[in-house]
Amino acid sequence: MEIRFLGGAREIGRTAIAVKTDKTQILLDYGVMLNHTPGFPMHVPPKEVNAIIATHSHLDHTGAIPIFHISERTPVYGTKLNLELTSLLIKDFIHLSGYYLPFEYIELNSMVRSYVSVNFREEVKVGDIKFTLLNSGHIPGGASVLIEAEGKRLLYTSDFNTIETRLLPSADLNFGELDAVIIESTYADEEHTERRQLEERFIKEVVEVVESGGTVLVPAFSVGRAQEIACVLAAHHFEYPVVMDGMAREASRILMSHLEFLRDPKLYMDAIHMIGWVDDWRERKRAAKRPGVIIAPAGMLKGGPATYYTQIVGKKSKNAIFLVGYQVPGTPGRELLESGRCVINGKVRKIKARVGFFDFSSHAGAKELKNTIKMLKGKPKVFTIHGAEGNCQKFAKWIEEEVGLEANAPDPGEKFII
């Protein structure tokens, strides 16, 4: 079995891995790098690909898949919920970045017609490769992949989280004996705050702002984080107005049809009934000026209704902007955290509102990554990917020195035989 790293090696973004036997080639994800102009993984002739497995809907894992539907109809496998959310995010991506993309809505439609939905733990055969999806605990519908071919067993964790959250159960870690593992390294040297403490601090600070007449803007990713923040507020019986805006509303509606993927469907529906939807400009203006909480994408302030709210909410010191997800260096959200200013619609905005960061990560932290490696069965070769600032290399070194398994932080384009 040959593994080739087409993207996501020693970087975060454009994740893509080719797995090949003598007869069959499948791709594990085929994402984009979201810079000013989208970056793509290394090219694979679509004719040579028998299937693509989309592990979860984030664009850094799925955003380039429509390339395989310009002239081909390559099957795309994933959970039903994941495939619906993938369509939503790619449609928005084409809307925002179409000028830079080699595909349009027509290719997205062809991709949707090529979807094959799979349940967790259901065995699927493509040529001489068998695979199974396991719950990854990362975002709704997200999966890790177990592959069997040529008498070998390979695990691709994709992005995963072994800590249960208000929204999702923890990752399924029942892998059995393995010959090779491809694991993310996003937080290889960073611990996350303990979840209960984090929630309590978040609720305490939100209540303080709202009770003193302020508005709290929570810029949040449309899929997963926006719904989790709603669930956290509902679980703590938050009794002030909460509204949700932008694409997060559509993602929330999709989740309502797939409650079996959530940890606590009742809590989720309570949260949905508790919040108001912002459906027009009048409501948007009203929400920005009244005490309460606004949950709106984009999570890093790179667009979406959060940019409008930042301009209004950011003007007054009684208000707050609470960031609840990773802020990529160079994004307006990261700039806001570091300098108290950010560029919105081409203008530098000085933010007077209180700015806070709450680490509601959906990735395994350093301790969870290390524990996952320690509990692996067999003597697998380990490949560390999906890490910035040297994290892939650091994690591979730790695995070799502390656990005694052979570990590599591959370079883009590198091939390995298992």
C-alpha positions as CSV (number, residue, x, y, z in Angstrom):
1,M,0.0,0.0,0.0
2,E,1.5,3.4,-1.1
3,I,0.7,6.6,0.8
4,R,1.4,10.0,-0.9
5,F,1.0,13.3,0.9
6,L,-0.4,15.8,-1.6
7,G,-1.0,18.6,0.9
8,G,-1.4,19.3,4.6
9,A,2.2,18.1,5.3
10,R,4.0,20.5,7.7
11,E,1.2,23.0,7.2
12,I,-2.5,23.6,8.1
13,G,-4.6,23.7,5.0
14,R,-5.1,21.9,1.7
15,T,-5.1,18.5,3.3
16,A,-5.0,15.6,0.8
17,I,-3.6,12.1,0.9
18,A,-3.5,9.5,-1.8
19,V,-3.7,5.8,-0.8
20,K,-2.9,3.4,-3.7
21,T,-2.7,-0.4,-4.3
22,D,-1.9,-2.1,-7.6
23,K,-5.5,-1.8,-8.6
24,T,-7.1,1.1,-6.8
25,Q,-6.4,4.7,-5.8
26,I,-8.5,6.6,-3.3
27,L,-8.0,10.2,-1.9
28,L,-8.5,11.0,1.8
29,D,-9.7,14.6,1.6
30,Y,-8.8,17.2,-1.0
31,G,-8.9,20.6,0.6
32,V,-7.8,24.2,0.0
33,M,-5.4,26.6,1.7
34,L,-7.5,29.7,2.5
35,N,-5.2,32.6,1.8
36,H,-6.1,35.7,-0.2
37,T,-6.0,33.4,-3.2
38,P,-6.9,29.7,-2.5
39,G,-4.0,27.2,-2.6
40,F,-4.6,23.7,-3.9
41,P,-3.0,20.3,-3.2
42,M,-0.7,18.6,-5.7
43,H,-2.5,17.5,-8.8
44,V,-3.8,13.9,-9.4
45,P,-5.3,13.1,-12.8
46,P,-9.1,12.6,-12.0
47,K,-9.2,9.5,-14.3
48,E,-6.8,7.7,-11.9
49,V,-8.9,8.3,-8.8
50,N,-11.5,5.6,-7.9
51,A,-13.1,7.4,-4.9
52,I,-12.6,10.3,-2.5
53,I,-13.4,10.1,1.2
54,A,-14.4,13.5,2.6
55,T,-13.8,13.2,6.4
56,H,-15.5,16.5,7.4
57,S,-16.9,19.6,5.8
58,H,-14.2,22.2,6.6
59,L,-12.8,23.7,3.4
60,D,-9.2,22.9,4.3
61,H,-10.3,19.2,3.8
62,T,-13.0,19.4,1.1
63,G,-12.7,22.8,-0.8
64,A,-11.0,21.4,-3.9
65,I,-13.0,18.2,-4.4
66,P,-15.1,19.7,-7.2
67,I,-12.0,19.6,-9.4
68,F,-12.7,15.9,-9.8
69,H,-16.1,16.7,-11.3
70,I,-15.1,18.9,-14.2
71,S,-14.9,16.0,-16.5
72,E,-15.3,12.9,-14.3
73,R,-17.9,11.7,-11.8
74,T,-15.6,10.5,-9.0
75,P,-17.7,9.0,-6.1
76,V,-17.4,11.1,-2.8
77,Y,-18.0,9.1,0.4
78,G,-18.9,10.5,3.8
79,T,-21.6,10.6,6.4
80,K,-24.9,12.0,5.2
81,L,-24.7,15.0,7.6
82,N,-21.1,15.7,6.5
83,L,-21.9,15.7,2.8
84,E,-24.8,18.1,3.3
85,L,-22.6,20.5,5.3
86,T,-19.8,20.1,2.7
87,S,-22.3,21.3,-0.1
88,L,-23.2,24.3,2.1
89,L,-19.6,25.4,2.7
90,I,-18.4,24.8,-0.9
91,K,-21.4,26.7,-2.3
92,D,-20.5,29.7,-0.1
93,F,-16.8,29.3,-1.1
94,I,-17.7,29.5,-4.8
95,H,-19.9,32.6,-4.0
96,L,-17.0,34.4,-2.2
97,S,-13.9,33.2,-4.2
98,G,-15.3,32.0,-7.6
99,Y,-13.0,34.3,-9.5
100,Y,-10.0,32.3,-8.3
101,L,-11.4,28.8,-8.6
102,P,-11.1,26.3,-11.5
103,F,-14.7,25.2,-10.9
104,E,-18.3,26.6,-10.6
105,Y,-21.7,25.6,-9.3
106,I,-22.2,23.2,-12.2
107,E,-19.2,21.1,-10.9
108,L,-20.6,21.3,-7.3
109,N,-23.9,20.0,-8.6
110,S,-22.0,17.1,-10.3
111,M,-20.2,16.5,-7.1
112,V,-23.5,16.3,-5.1
113,R,-24.8,13.8,-7.6
114,S,-21.7,11.7,-6.9
115,Y,-22.2,11.5,-3.2
116,V,-22.3,8.1,-1.4
117,S,-23.4,8.4,2.2
118,V,-22.0,6.0,4.7
119,N,-22.9,5.3,8.4
120,F,-20.2,5.1,11.1
121,R,-18.8,1.6,11.4
122,E,-20.3,0.5,8.0
123,E,-17.7,-1.4,5.9
124,V,-17.3,-0.1,2.3
125,K,-15.3,-1.6,-0.6
126,V,-13.8,0.3,-3.4
127,G,-11.8,-2.0,-5.7
128,D,-9.4,-3.9,-3.4
129,I,-9.6,-1.3,-0.6
130,K,-12.0,-1.6,2.3
131,F,-12.7,1.3,4.6
132,T,-14.8,2.2,7.7
133,L,-15.7,5.7,9.0
134,L,-15.5,6.3,12.8
135,N,-16.9,9.3,14.7
136,S,-14.0,11.8,15.1
137,G,-15.7,14.1,17.7
138,H,-14.4,17.1,15.7
139,I,-17.5,18.7,14.0
140,P,-21.0,17.3,13.3
141,G,-20.8,14.3,10.9
142,G,-16.9,14.3,11.0
143,A,-15.0,11.0,10.7
144,S,-11.7,9.3,11.1
145,V,-11.0,6.6,8.5
146,L,-9.8,3.0,8.9
147,I,-8.4,1.5,5.7
148,E,-7.6,-2.2,5.0
149,A,-5.7,-3.2,1.8
150,E,-2.9,-5.5,0.9
151,G,-3.2,-7.2,4.3
152,K,-2.4,-3.8,6.0
153,R,-4.5,-1.6,8.3
154,L,-4.1,2.2,8.1
155,L,-5.8,4.8,10.4
156,Y,-6.3,8.4,9.2
157,T,-7.5,10.4,12.3
158,S,-8.3,13.5,10.2
159,D,-9.1,16.3,12.7
160,F,-10.4,14.7,15.9
161,N,-11.3,15.4,19.5
162,T,-11.3,12.9,22.4
163,I,-13.0,15.3,24.8
164,E,-16.8,15.3,24.7
165,T,-18.4,18.7,24.3
166,R,-21.9,20.1,24.8
167,L,-22.6,19.4,21.1
168,L,-20.7,16.2,20.3
169,P,-19.6,12.9,21.8
170,S,-15.9,12.2,22.0
171,A,-14.0,10.4,19.2
172,D,-14.4,6.7,18.7
173,L,-10.9,5.3,19.5
174,N,-11.5,1.6,19.0
175,F,-9.1,1.0,16.1
176,G,-7.7,-2.5,16.7
177,E,-4.2,-3.5,15.5
178,L,-2.6,-1.0,13.0
179,D,0.3,-1.0,10.6
180,A,0.3,2.8,9.9
181,V,-1.3,5.9,11.4
182,I,-1.7,9.4,9.9
183,I,-2.5,11.8,12.8
184,E,-3.1,15.6,13.0
185,S,-0.6,17.7,15.0
186,T,-2.5,21.0,15.3
187,Y,-2.0,21.4,19.0
188,A,1.0,19.0,19.5
189,D,2.6,21.4,22.0
190,E,-0.4,23.2,23.5
191,E,-3.0,22.1,26.1
192,H,-6.6,23.3,26.1
193,T,-8.4,24.7,29.1
194,E,-10.5,22.1,30.9
195,R,-13.9,22.3,29.4
196,R,-16.0,22.9,32.5
197,Q,-13.8,25.7,33.7
198,L,-13.8,27.3,30.2
199,E,-17.6,27.2,30.1
200,E,-18.0,28.8,33.5
201,R,-15.5,31.6,32.8
202,F,-17.3,32.2,29.4
203,I,-20.8,32.4,31.0
204,K,-19.5,34.6,33.9
205,E,-18.0,37.1,31.5
206,V,-20.9,37.1,29.1
207,V,-23.4,37.7,32.0
208,E,-21.2,40.6,33.4
209,V,-21.3,42.4,30.1
210,V,-25.0,41.9,29.4
211,E,-26.1,42.8,32.9
212,S,-24.3,46.1,32.6
213,G,-26.2,46.9,29.4
214,G,-23.7,45.6,26.9
215,T,-23.9,43.5,23.8
216,V,-21.6,40.5,23.3
217,L,-20.5,39.5,19.8
218,V,-19.3,35.9,19.5
219,P,-17.8,35.5,16.0
220,A,-18.1,31.7,15.4
221,F,-17.5,29.2,12.6
222,S,-20.9,28.4,11.0
223,V,-20.5,24.6,11.4
224,G,-20.0,23.3,14.9
225,R,-18.8,26.2,16.9
226,A,-21.9,28.4,16.5
227,Q,-24.1,25.6,17.6
228,E,-21.9,24.6,20.5
229,I,-21.9,28.2,21.9
230,A,-25.7,28.1,21.7
231,C,-25.7,24.7,23.6
232,V,-23.3,26.1,26.2
233,L,-25.7,29.1,26.8
234,A,-28.7,26.8,27.0
235,A,-27.0,24.3,29.4
236,H,-26.2,27.2,31.8
237,H,-29.8,28.5,31.5
238,F,-28.7,31.9,30.1
239,E,-31.8,34.0,30.3
240,Y,-31.0,37.1,28.1
241,P,-31.6,37.5,24.4
242,V,-29.4,35.4,22.0
243,V,-29.5,35.7,18.2
244,M,-27.8,33.8,15.4
245,D,-27.0,35.3,12.0
246,G,-25.5,34.3,8.7
247,M,-24.7,30.8,7.4
248,A,-24.7,29.5,11.0
249,R,-28.5,29.5,10.7
250,E,-28.6,27.2,7.7
251,A,-26.0,24.9,9.3
252,S,-28.2,24.8,12.4
253,R,-31.2,23.9,10.3
254,I,-29.3,21.0,8.7
255,L,-28.3,19.7,12.1
256,M,-32.0,19.6,13.2
257,S,-32.5,16.9,10.6
258,H,-29.6,14.8,11.8
259,L,-29.9,14.8,15.6
260,E,-28.5,11.3,15.9
261,F,-25.0,12.8,15.3
262,L,-25.3,15.0,18.4
263,R,-24.4,14.1,22.0
264,D,-27.6,15.6,23.5
265,P,-30.4,16.2,20.9
266,K,-32.7,17.6,23.6
267,L,-30.2,20.2,24.7
268,Y,-29.6,21.1,21.1
269,M,-33.3,21.6,20.4
270,D,-33.7,23.6,23.6
271,A,-30.8,25.9,22.4
272,I,-32.4,26.3,18.9
273,H,-35.7,27.3,20.5
274,M,-34.0,29.7,22.8
275,I,-32.3,31.7,20.1
276,G,-33.7,34.1,17.6
277,W,-32.8,34.1,13.9
278,V,-31.7,37.3,12.3
279,D,-33.4,37.4,8.9
280,D,-33.1,41.0,7.7
281,W,-31.2,44.2,8.1
282,R,-33.7,45.7,10.5
283,E,-33.2,42.8,12.9
284,R,-29.5,43.0,12.4
285,K,-29.4,46.7,13.4
286,R,-31.6,46.1,16.4
287,A,-29.5,43.1,17.6
288,A,-26.3,45.2,17.4
289,K,-27.7,47.8,19.8
290,R,-29.6,45.8,22.4
291,P,-28.1,43.9,25.5
292,G,-27.7,40.2,24.7
293,V,-25.5,37.8,22.7
294,I,-25.0,37.7,18.9
295,I,-23.5,34.5,17.4
296,A,-22.3,35.2,13.8
297,P,-19.8,34.0,11.3
298,A,-17.0,34.4,10.2
299,G,-15.1,33.0,13.2
300,M,-11.9,34.9,12.3
301,L,-13.8,38.1,11.2
302,K,-12.8,37.5,7.6
303,G,-16.3,38.2,6.3
304,G,-19.9,37.4,7.0
305,P,-22.2,39.4,9.3
306,A,-19.6,39.4,12.1
307,T,-17.8,42.1,10.2
308,Y,-20.9,44.4,10.3
309,Y,-21.4,43.7,14.1
310,T,-17.8,44.4,14.9
311,Q,-18.1,47.9,13.5
312,I,-21.2,48.7,15.7
313,V,-20.5,46.6,18.9
314,G,-16.7,47.5,18.8
315,K,-17.4,51.2,19.2
316,K,-18.5,51.1,22.9
317,S,-16.5,50.0,25.9
318,K,-19.5,48.5,27.6
319,N,-19.7,45.8,24.8
320,A,-17.5,42.8,24.2
321,I,-16.2,40.7,21.3
322,F,-15.4,37.2,22.5
323,L,-13.5,35.0,20.0
324,V,-14.1,31.3,20.5
325,G,-11.9,29.6,17.9
326,Y,-8.4,29.5,16.6
327,Q,-7.3,32.7,14.9
328,V,-4.9,32.1,12.0
329,P,-2.0,34.6,11.9
330,G,-2.8,37.4,9.6
331,T,-6.6,37.3,10.0
332,P,-8.6,40.2,11.4
333,G,-9.4,38.1,14.5
334,R,-5.8,37.4,15.3
335,E,-5.0,41.1,14.7
336,L,-7.8,42.1,17.1
337,L,-6.4,39.8,19.8
338,E,-2.9,41.1,19.4
339,S,-3.4,44.8,18.9
340,G,-7.0,45.8,19.7
341,R,-7.4,46.9,16.1
342,C,-8.5,45.1,13.0
343,V,-9.1,45.8,9.3
344,I,-12.8,45.5,8.4
345,N,-13.8,46.3,4.8
346,G,-10.4,47.8,4.0
347,K,-10.6,50.2,7.0
348,V,-8.5,50.0,10.2
349,R,-11.0,49.9,13.1
350,K,-9.9,50.7,16.7
351,I,-12.0,48.5,18.9
352,K,-13.1,50.0,22.3
353,A,-15.2,47.0,23.3
354,R,-13.6,44.4,25.7
355,V,-11.9,41.6,23.7
356,G,-11.6,38.1,25.0
357,F,-10.5,34.7,23.8
358,F,-12.1,31.4,24.9
359,D,-10.4,28.2,23.6
360,F,-13.5,26.2,22.6
361,S,-11.3,24.0,20.3
362,S,-12.7,21.0,18.4
363,H,-9.2,19.5,18.1
364,A,-7.4,17.2,20.5
365,G,-4.9,19.1,22.7
366,A,-1.3,17.9,23.3
367,K,-2.2,15.6,26.2
368,E,-5.0,13.9,24.1
369,L,-2.8,13.5,21.1
370,K,-0.1,11.9,23.2
371,N,-2.5,9.6,24.9
372,T,-3.9,8.5,21.6
373,I,-0.4,7.5,20.4
374,K,0.3,5.7,23.6
375,M,-2.9,3.5,23.3
376,L,-2.3,2.4,19.7
377,K,-2.2,-1.4,19.2
378,G,0.5,-3.0,17.1
379,K,3.7,-1.3,16.1
380,P,2.4,1.2,13.5
381,K,4.5,3.6,11.5
382,V,3.2,7.1,12.4
383,F,2.9,10.1,10.0
384,T,2.3,13.5,11.6
385,I,0.5,16.1,9.4
386,H,-1.8,19.2,9.8
387,G,0.5,21.3,12.0
388,A,2.0,24.7,11.6
389,E,5.1,26.3,13.2
390,G,7.1,23.0,13.3
391,N,4.4,21.1,15.2
392,C,4.5,18.1,12.8
393,Q,8.3,17.7,13.3
394,K,8.1,18.2,17.1
395,F,5.3,15.6,17.5
396,A,7.1,13.1,15.3
397,K,10.3,13.5,17.4
398,W,8.3,13.1,20.6
399,I,6.7,9.9,19.3
400,E,10.1,8.3,18.4
401,E,11.8,9.4,21.6
402,E,9.0,8.8,24.2
403,V,6.9,5.9,22.6
404,G,9.5,4.2,20.5
405,L,7.4,4.1,17.3
406,E,8.9,5.0,13.9
407,A,7.5,8.5,13.1
408,N,7.8,10.9,10.1
409,A,6.7,14.4,9.5
410,P,6.4,14.0,5.7
411,D,7.1,16.8,3.2
412,P,4.6,17.6,0.5
413,G,4.8,15.1,-2.3
414,E,6.6,12.5,-0.2
415,K,5.6,8.8,-0.8
416,F,5.8,5.9,1.6
417,I,5.2,2.1,1.2
418,I,3.5,0.3,4.0
